[in-house]
Amino acid sequence: MRILFDARFTRTDHHDGISRYGASLIAALAETDDVVMLISDPRQLALLPDVPYVRINSPLSPAELFVARRINPLEPDVVVCPMQTMGSWGRRYPLVLTLHDLIYYQNPTPPSFLPLPVRLLWRLYHLAYWPQRLLLDHADVVATISSTTADLIRQHRLTRRPVLLVGNAPQPTERRRDPEAPRSASLLYMGSFMPYKNVETLVRAMALLPGHTLHLLSRITPERRRELETLAPGGERVVFHGGVTDAEYEDFLHDSTALVTLSKAEGYGLPIIEAMATGTPVIASDIPIFREVGGTAALYVDPDDPAAVAAAVRTLEEPGRWAEASRAGLERASAYSWAASAEQLRLACRRAVAEHARRRA
């Protein structure tokens, strides 16, 4: 199958969630399928697998409305986009669009890296559901990364198209923690600092955890850092790293007591599976998507209760409890792989081809 994969959402410096999702699927698909990437910036190639590509316009360009004119001559069997915003007017090919989550309807702050005009359109777009329906109904199949989001799509009647699961997965790693080995009193947070991520409660919990250090690994703006620093009980126990490499992230995971994430809404929660894949226990807010991803392996807490977070950390200090959580996480993470996700995407592509042919008949 000749699959044209839209890789124009790949970052040029470091992966974010969608960038890594797309690049990982491309690599897994290319093992067995004829994959060609669409890019908009040659710098994206540094974070993409070595497969053929075609350069076209940016997905944020007004030319996106007519992108099908550029794609039709390429004669793909199917086109896959890891977002839902790809232009589709005049297309002559099957199309799979992806909706990761519905977070921005309840939390309308757009990603800061987007240009100002796009951020304004983003806010307007999420004021109602009908623009989303308009986009999704121009696909042949809608993919999503979790059953939780699939249920929400059905609940809000966002599309008349088939909705199929194409899951996320951790990056492959050969490093596994020894559940009996020593560990530091470090707690890790990996993720953005947008309000719905609820990092405030995590920082407040540190006042109840003497002897522990919280490492906030992700990039953060100076303004947001100052806001969180005012909540820190002691600056030496809350460390802002401002971004780490993949290797540094892996080193932190192999040393810490737990990864902690207290989001009140989430599309998936990839750091949960990344931590479990190394054998690092996870403490997470008790929300449906985290229950879906973490199963019975994570420790779940009320995201508004710093005392509950501290109690969960202390639970891991009980004899044998940390090793038990580590083993459970490894078992849970083994259910996820990019090969399995690629097979889900192949099924979605075949369904898109069938749906496209049926509507054209």
matplotlib code that plots the C-alpha trace (Angstrom):
import matplotlib.pyplot as plt

x = [0.0, 1.4, 0.7, 1.3, 1.9, 1.6, 4.8, 4.4, 3.6, 7.0, 9.0, 12.4, 14.2, 12.7, 9.7, 6.4, 3.7, 2.2, 5.6, 6.9, 3.6, 3.8, 7.5, 7.2, 4.2, 6.1, 9.1, 6.9, 4.8, 7.9, 9.0, 6.4, 4.6, 5.5, 5.6, 6.2, 6.3, 5.0, 7.2, 7.2, 10.6, 13.8, 14.8, 12.1, 14.0, 16.4, 13.6, 12.1, 13.0, 15.0, 12.1, 11.2, 9.5, 7.9, 8.1, 4.9, 3.4, 3.2, 0.0, -0.5, -0.4, -3.6, -2.5, -3.5, -7.1, -6.0, -3.4, -5.2, -4.1, -0.5, -1.3, -3.6, -0.8, 1.2, -1.5, -1.3, -3.4, -4.3, -3.2, -2.8, -2.6, -1.8, -4.0, -7.6, -6.8, -5.5, -7.1, -9.4, -11.2, -11.0, -9.2, -9.2, -7.7, -8.8, -8.1, -7.5, -7.6, -6.6, -8.3, -6.2, -8.4, -11.0, -9.0, -9.1, -12.9, -12.6, -9.1, -9.0, -5.4, -3.7, -0.1, 2.3, 4.5, 1.7, 1.7, -0.7, -3.2, -3.4, -3.8, -6.8, -8.4, -7.7, -9.7, -12.6, -12.5, -13.0, -16.0, -18.4, -18.3, -19.6, -16.2, -14.7, -17.6, -17.0, -13.4, -13.9, -16.7, -14.3, -12.3, -13.0, -11.9, -11.2, -8.4, -7.9, -5.3, -7.6, -10.9, -11.6, -11.4, -13.4, -16.2, -16.1, -16.3, -19.4, -20.9, -20.6, -21.5, -18.4, -18.4, -20.5, -17.3, -15.9, -13.8, -10.8, -8.2, -4.5, -2.8, 0.3, 3.3, 6.6, 9.9, 11.7, 14.2, 16.5, 17.0, 14.9, 15.2, 16.0, 13.0, 15.3, 18.0, 18.5, 16.7, 16.9, 14.2, 13.5, 10.0, 9.7, 7.3, 7.4, 4.9, 3.8, 2.9, -0.5, -3.2, -5.0, -1.8, -2.2, 1.4, 0.5, -0.8, 2.3, 4.5, 2.4, 2.7, 6.4, 5.8, 4.6, 7.5, 10.7, 13.8, 12.3, 13.2, 10.8, 12.4, 10.3, 11.9, 10.2, 10.8, 9.0, 8.5, 10.1, 6.7, 5.3, 8.4, 8.0, 4.4, 5.3, 8.4, 6.1, 4.4, 7.6, 8.2, 11.9, 13.7, 16.3, 13.5, 11.9, 14.3, 13.4, 15.4, 14.0, 14.1, 16.2, 17.5, 16.0, 19.1, 18.8, 15.1, 15.9, 18.6, 16.1, 13.6, 16.2, 17.0, 13.8, 11.2, 8.2, 6.9, 4.0, 1.3, -1.8, -3.5, -7.2, -7.6, -5.4, -5.4, -3.3, -0.5, 2.5, 4.9, 2.9, 3.8, 7.3, 8.0, 6.3, 8.4, 11.6, 10.1, 9.5, 6.3, 3.6, 1.4, -1.4, -4.6, -7.7, -9.2, -10.6, -7.7, -5.1, -7.1, -7.2, -3.5, -2.1, -4.6, -4.0, -0.3, -0.4, -1.3, -4.2, -4.9, -7.3, -5.6, -6.7, -5.3, -1.6, -1.9, -3.1, -0.1, 2.3, 0.5, 1.0, 4.7, 5.0, 3.2, 6.1, 8.4, 6.6, 8.5, 8.2, 5.7, 8.0, 9.2, 5.6, 4.7, 7.8, 7.0, 3.3, 4.3, 6.7, 3.9, 1.4, 3.9, 4.5, 1.0, 2.0, 4.3, 4.6, 4.4, 0.9, 0.0, 1.2, -1.0, -4.0, -3.2, -3.0, -6.5, -7.7, -6.1, -7.8, -11.1, -10.5, -9.9, -13.1, -15.2, -13.8, -14.6, -18.1, -19.0, -17.6, -19.6]
y = [0.0, 3.4, 5.6, 9.3, 10.5, 14.1, 14.8, 18.6, 18.7, 17.5, 20.0, 21.2, 21.2, 18.7, 16.4, 17.3, 14.7, 15.0, 15.3, 12.1, 10.3, 10.9, 10.2, 6.9, 5.7, 6.5, 4.5, 1.5, 1.7, 1.9, -1.5, -3.1, -0.4, 2.1, 5.3, 8.8, 11.8, 15.3, 17.9, 21.7, 22.5, 20.5, 20.8, 18.4, 15.6, 15.5, 14.2, 11.9, 8.4, 8.0, 7.5, 9.3, 12.7, 15.5, 19.2, 21.2, 24.2, 24.7, 23.3, 26.8, 28.5, 29.7, 27.4, 24.5, 25.0, 23.8, 21.2, 18.4, 20.0, 19.2, 15.7, 14.4, 14.1, 11.9, 9.2, 7.8, 4.8, 6.7, 9.8, 9.9, 13.1, 12.9, 16.0, 16.9, 20.1, 19.0, 20.6, 18.2, 20.2, 18.5, 15.4, 12.2, 9.9, 8.2, 10.3, 9.4, 12.4, 12.2, 13.8, 13.2, 14.7, 17.4, 19.2, 22.6, 22.8, 23.0, 24.6, 26.9, 28.3, 27.4, 26.1, 29.0, 28.1, 28.9, 32.3, 34.9, 34.8, 31.0, 31.2, 33.6, 31.2, 28.3, 30.0, 30.7, 27.2, 25.7, 27.9, 25.4, 21.8, 22.5, 23.4, 20.2, 18.2, 20.0, 19.0, 15.4, 14.7, 15.5, 12.4, 8.8, 7.5, 9.4, 8.0, 8.7, 7.5, 6.3, 4.7, 7.6, 10.1, 7.8, 7.8, 11.6, 11.8, 9.7, 11.5, 14.9, 13.4, 14.9, 12.8, 10.5, 8.7, 5.5, 6.2, 3.8, 3.5, 4.1, 4.1, 5.8, 3.9, 4.5, 4.7, 1.3, 0.9, -1.9, -0.4, -1.9, -1.0, -3.7, -3.5, -4.3, -1.8, 1.5, 4.6, 8.3, 10.3, 12.2, 12.7, 13.6, 15.6, 15.6, 17.7, 21.2, 23.8, 24.7, 25.3, 22.0, 20.2, 21.2, 21.4, 23.7, 20.8, 18.8, 21.7, 22.2, 18.5, 18.9, 20.8, 17.4, 15.4, 16.4, 14.8, 14.5, 16.6, 17.4, 17.6, 19.6, 18.5, 20.3, 23.7, 26.5, 30.2, 32.6, 34.0, 30.5, 29.5, 32.6, 31.6, 28.1, 29.3, 31.3, 28.0, 26.0, 25.3, 25.4, 26.2, 23.5, 20.8, 22.0, 22.0, 23.5, 21.9, 23.9, 21.0, 17.8, 15.5, 12.0, 10.5, 12.8, 12.0, 8.2, 8.7, 10.5, 7.8, 5.1, 6.9, 8.3, 7.1, 7.9, 9.9, 12.1, 13.7, 15.4, 16.6, 17.3, 16.6, 14.7, 13.3, 10.3, 10.6, 9.3, 9.9, 7.3, 4.6, 5.9, 5.6, 2.2, 0.9, 1.5, 0.1, 3.5, 3.7, 6.3, 8.4, 10.0, 11.9, 9.8, 10.6, 8.2, 8.5, 7.8, 4.8, 3.6, 4.0, 3.0, 0.2, -1.2, -0.5, 3.3, 4.8, 7.2, 10.3, 13.2, 15.9, 18.7, 17.1, 17.6, 15.4, 12.5, 12.9, 12.9, 9.8, 8.0, 8.8, 7.5, 4.3, 3.5, 3.6, 0.6, -2.7, -4.3, -1.8, 0.0, -3.2, -4.4, -1.1, -1.3, -4.9, -4.0, -1.0, -3.1, -5.6, -2.9, -1.1, -4.4, -4.1, -1.0, -0.9, 1.1, -2.1, -2.7, 1.0, 0.7, -2.4, -0.4, 2.3, -0.2, -1.3, 2.3, 2.9, -0.2, 1.0, 4.5, 2.9, 0.9, 3.9, 6.2, 3.6, 3.1, 6.8, 7.2, 4.3]
z = [0.0, -1.0, 2.1, 1.9, 5.5, 6.5, 8.5, 8.4, 12.1, 12.9, 15.0, 13.8, 17.2, 19.5, 19.4, 21.1, 21.5, 18.0, 16.4, 18.0, 17.3, 13.6, 13.3, 15.2, 13.1, 9.9, 11.0, 12.0, 8.8, 6.6, 7.8, 5.5, 3.4, 0.7, 2.7, 1.4, 3.8, 3.2, 4.8, 4.8, 6.2, 5.4, 9.1, 9.9, 8.3, 11.3, 13.5, 10.8, 9.6, 6.4, 3.9, 0.7, 1.0, -0.9, 0.2, 0.0, 1.8, 5.6, 7.1, 8.6, 5.2, 3.4, 0.6, 2.9, 1.7, -1.8, -0.7, -2.5, -5.8, -4.8, -3.5, -6.3, -8.9, -6.4, -6.7, -3.2, -2.2, 1.0, 2.8, 6.6, 8.7, 12.4, 12.9, 11.7, 10.0, 6.6, 3.6, 1.7, -1.0, -4.4, -3.2, -5.2, -2.6, 0.6, 3.7, 7.3, 9.7, 13.4, 16.4, 19.5, 22.2, 23.0, 25.7, 24.0, 24.3, 28.1, 28.1, 25.1, 25.5, 22.3, 22.1, 22.5, 19.4, 17.0, 15.3, 16.8, 13.9, 14.2, 18.0, 17.5, 14.9, 17.4, 20.1, 17.7, 16.3, 19.8, 20.7, 19.1, 17.9, 14.3, 12.9, 14.1, 12.6, 9.3, 9.2, 10.4, 7.9, 5.1, 5.9, 5.1, 8.5, 11.7, 13.9, 17.5, 20.1, 22.9, 23.6, 26.0, 23.1, 20.8, 23.4, 23.6, 19.8, 19.8, 22.8, 21.0, 17.6, 16.0, 12.8, 10.7, 9.6, 11.2, 14.2, 14.7, 17.3, 16.4, 19.8, 21.1, 22.4, 24.3, 22.4, 22.3, 25.1, 26.2, 29.7, 32.4, 36.1, 38.6, 41.0, 43.9, 43.1, 45.1, 43.9, 44.7, 46.5, 43.2, 41.7, 38.0, 36.0, 32.2, 30.3, 29.5, 32.1, 30.7, 33.4, 32.9, 33.6, 37.3, 38.2, 41.0, 43.1, 42.5, 43.7, 46.8, 47.7, 48.1, 51.4, 52.7, 51.4, 53.2, 51.8, 48.3, 45.3, 42.4, 39.0, 36.4, 33.2, 30.4, 28.8, 30.6, 30.1, 32.6, 33.5, 34.2, 36.2, 38.5, 39.1, 40.2, 42.2, 44.5, 45.5, 46.1, 49.8, 49.3, 46.0, 46.5, 46.5, 43.2, 40.3, 36.9, 34.2, 31.2, 28.9, 28.8, 26.1, 25.5, 27.1, 30.1, 30.5, 30.4, 33.1, 35.3, 34.9, 35.9, 39.1, 40.5, 42.9, 40.6, 37.7, 38.8, 36.6, 37.9, 34.7, 35.0, 31.3, 28.8, 25.4, 26.3, 28.9, 27.1, 30.0, 32.0, 29.6, 29.0, 32.8, 33.1, 30.2, 32.2, 35.5, 37.1, 39.2, 38.2, 40.4, 38.4, 38.7, 38.8, 35.4, 32.7, 30.2, 32.8, 34.0, 30.4, 29.8, 33.2, 34.1, 37.6, 37.5, 38.4, 41.8, 41.3, 43.4, 43.7, 41.5, 43.9, 47.1, 47.8, 50.8, 48.6, 46.4, 49.3, 50.8, 47.4, 47.5, 51.0, 50.0, 47.7, 50.7, 52.3, 52.1, 48.7, 47.4, 45.1, 43.5, 43.1, 41.3, 39.1, 38.0, 37.4, 35.2, 33.1, 32.5, 31.6, 29.2, 27.3, 25.9, 23.9, 20.8, 17.6, 15.6, 17.1, 16.4, 12.8, 12.3, 13.7, 11.2, 8.3, 9.2, 9.3, 5.8, 4.4, 5.8, 4.3, 0.9, 1.2, 2.4, -0.3, -3.0, -1.6, -1.7, -5.2, -6.5]

ax = plt.figure().add_subplot(projection="3d")
ax.plot(x, y, z, "-o")
ax.set_aspect("equal")
plt.show()
